[in-house]
Amino acid sequence: MADSPTSPPPGEPIGARPDLPVCARHPDRATGLRCVRCDRPACPECLREASVGYQCVDCVNQGRAAVRRPRTFVGAELAQRMVVTPVLIAVNLLMYVITAAQAGSVSQNQASPLFVDFVMYTPAVAGADQWWRLLTSGFLHYGPLHLALNMIALYVLGRDLEPVFGRLRFSAVYLVSLLGGSVAVYLFGGIDTVVAGASGAVYGLMGAMLVAVLRLKLNPGPALGVIALNVVLSFTLPGISLLGHLGGLVVGAALTAGLVYAPADKRNTWQAAAVAAAVVLLVVMAVVRTGQLV
């Protein structure tokens, strides 16, 4: 009985088995195997086990590309791990380390030149056109306790929201909420108020969590309880910017509503428009306020 044809070892000259075709990906390899999907010759290295028989790597890749990945109610691909949340925590931590090193103090890092240049200070924004303070102040913190509380809250909220919202939408909610908190302080705060911290953005994520819970028709009790507790603490504890917290909360909830309730038809376009509209509105309000102060 004749032996069944098998593929020669990799690198064996084709001339050694002239009766066999060559691998579609490796012309120097003769093979008696074929892909069950495209029927092209393929050497063992180029074949992958499938539900029925073996497929070549090209067909396997094409099959993966054709599979539609599941999407969440926001329209984002469901992420398996966080990326934006750890990056935001790392940036906040880095800013604290830099300011503490410049100030030569762990608890009095607000004496740092970088802190002074980046903190939210209304006269500097209005009088010196230092608009960056509306965003950079959200990455500064007064001492390690202030930093730790905000980063723990960011991690807990980001752990639940980022995989569902996706990286772009989660980043948009965070940054626009941060801007919303600063603009609220700029619009309604005292002229000499100095504000820093990621609290506005964190409260924006709380608002996003509440809207998401309502959109999914889940029990909003826990989300409302967390928000109510934090608002009460904002009223009662000294040295906390209530305006920054409420501004971030309102902007985060409003923007998230625009994301989760966007029409399914052309959802990405509607969501991009919601983000753009929120940013434009905040900028316009800040410009109007500047005209009143100057």
N, C-alpha and C positions, 0 to 999 in steps of 0.2 A: 504494500500500500504506500502510495506516495505521501510525503510529508506535506502538511498544510502550509501555505506561504506565510511567512512572518517577515517583519521589517528587520533589516540589518542594523547593527549597532550604529549610532550616530558617527558620521564621518566616513563610513565605508563607501568606497567608490561606487558610482552607479553601475559601472560596467560589470561589477560583481554579480548583479542580479538584473540582467537586461530584460527579463520577462516581466518586471514589476514597474508600475508608474512611480513617479517621484512625488514627494510631499509638496503641496502647493506653497508652503511657506519656506521649505528648505529644499531647494532643487538638487542639492548634493546627496539627498537621502531617498533611497528607494523604499517603498512601503506597500504592503498589501492591505492596509487599513483605509477606511473611508469614513467621512462624516455622514451620519444618518440624516442630517438636515439638508446639506448642500451637495452631498455625494462627491465631494472633492477628495482626492487622496490626501492623507495626513499621517505623519509619523506619530508614534506614541507620545512624544513631547508636546505635540500640538492638539491633543485630544483631551476632552474633559468628560467625565461621566455625566450623563443626562438621565432623565426619567426612563427613557427607552434608548439603549445603546450609548454611543459616544458622539459628541459634537466637537467640531474644531473650535479653537479659541475665537475665531472671527464670528462664528455663528453665536457663540455664547455671549460675546460682547454686544452683538446686535440685539439679542433677546433681552439683555438687561436694559439696554437703552429704550427698548420699546415698552417696557413695563412702566406703567404710570405709578409714580410714588404717591402714597396717601397724603392728603392735605387736611389741615385743620379747619375749623370753622372760620378762621381768619383768612384762609387762603394760602397759608404758608406750608411748606413741606415740613413734616414732623421731624424735628432734630433729635438726635440721640444723645447729644451732649452739649453742655453750655460752652460758649466761646466768648460772647460779648460780656457776660457778667464777670468772669474772672479777669478779663482785660480791664474793665472799669474799676474793679477793686484794686488791681495792680497799679493803675494810674493814680488813683486816690492815695494809695499807700506811698507811691513814689513821691508825690507832691508833698506829703507830710514829712517824709524822710529828708527831702531837700530843705524844706523850711525849718525843720528842727535843727539840721546841721548848720544852716546859715545863722540861725538865732543862737545856737549853742545851748539850747534848752529843749527838753522834751515836752514840757508843759506850757512854755511861753513861746511857742514857735511863731506866733503872730508878729513877733518882732523881726522876722525875716524880711529882707528887702523884696524877695519874690512875693511873699504874702501881702506886703503893702501895695505892690504894683498890681496884684491880681484880685484883691478882695473887692466885694461890691460896696462902692462908696458913691452915693448919688452926686455930690459935687464934681467928682472926677469924671463921671460919665457925662454929665451935662455940660460942665465947664471946659473940660479938656478933651472931649470927644473920645474918651477911652471906653469904647463900646465893648471891648473884649471882656471887661469885668462882669458883664451880664452872664457870661458863660464860665469864665475861668474861676469865678468865686465858688462855683459848684463843685470844684475839685480841691478846695481848701477846707481844713478843719482846725478847730481850736483844741489842741491837745489830743492825747491818745484815746481818752474815753469818748469824746465826740466822734472821732474817726471810727472806733470800734462799734458803737451803736449803729451808725449809719451803714457800715459795711456788712454787719450781721443782717440788718433789715434788707439790704440790697441782695445779699446772697439768698435769703429765704424767699423773697419775692421773685428774683430772677430764676431760681430753680424751678418754679412753677410756670412762669410766664414765657421765658425765652424759648423753651422747646415748642411751645404752642404758637407763639407769635412769629417765630423765626428771627433771624439775626437782624435783618433790616428794619422790620416793624418794631421789634423790641428796642433797638437803638433809637429809632425815631421817637417813640413814646418817652424814653428816658431823657433824651436831650431836649426835646420840646418842652417837657414838664420842667426840666431844670431852668430853661429860659423863662417859662411862665412864672416860676417862683420869683426869679430875679426881677422880672418886669413888674410883678405885683408890688414888690418892695419899692421899686423905682417910682411907681405911680402913686402909691398911697402911704409910703413910709415917711418917717421924719427925714429932714434934709441932711442931718448929720449921722444917719444910721449906717453902721458898718455891719455887713452880713456876709457870712461864708458858710459853706457846708452843702452836702448832697441831699439835704432833707427835702428840698423842693422836688427833686427828681424821684426820691423814694416815695414821697406822698403821691406823686403822679402815678407810680406803679401800683400804689394802693387803689387809686381811682380806677386804674386799668383792670385790676383784679375784680373790683366790684362790678364793673360793666360787663366783664367776661362772664362772671357768675350769673348775672341777670340774663345775658344773651343765651346762655345754656340752660336757663330756667332751673338753676340749682338753688339750694337754700342760701339766701344772702346773709343769713344771721351772723356766721363767723366773720365774714368780710366786714360787715357793718360794725360788729363789735370791735374789731381791731382798729378800724378808722376812728370810731367814736372815742376809744381809749387814747389814741394818739392825739386827737384834737383836744381832748380834755387836758392832757399833759402839756400841750402847746399853750393853753390858756393859763395853766397854774404854775408851771416851772419858770423860774427867771432866766433871762438871757436867751430865750428861744424866739425865733422870728415867726410869729403867727402868720403874718402876711405871706412869707415865703412858703410856708406849709400849705396854706389854703390855696394860694395861687397855683402851686404845683398840682395839688389834688384836683382842682377844677379843670385845669388845662389837660392833665393826664386823662381824666374821665371823659372829657369832651372829645379829645382826639381819638381815644379808643372807641368811642361810640361811632365816630366816622369810619373807623377801620372795620369793626365787626358787623356794622349794619350796612356796609356798602353793597350795592346791588351785585349779584353774582355775575351779571353780564358786564364785562370790562371792569372787573373788581380792582385789578391793579391800578388802572387809570384813576378810578374814583378814590382809592386810598392815597395815591400820590398827590392828588388834588387836595385831599383833606389835610395832609401834612403841610403842603405848600401854603394853603389858606391859613392854617394856624400860625405858621411862622410869619407870614406877611402881616396878619392882624396884630401879633405881638410887636413886631417892628414898628408898625404904624403908630400904635399906642405909645411906644417908647419915644418916637420922634415928636409926637404931639406934646408929650410931657416935657421933653427937652425944650420945646418952644416956650412953654410956660415958665420954665425955670431960668432960662437965659435972659 
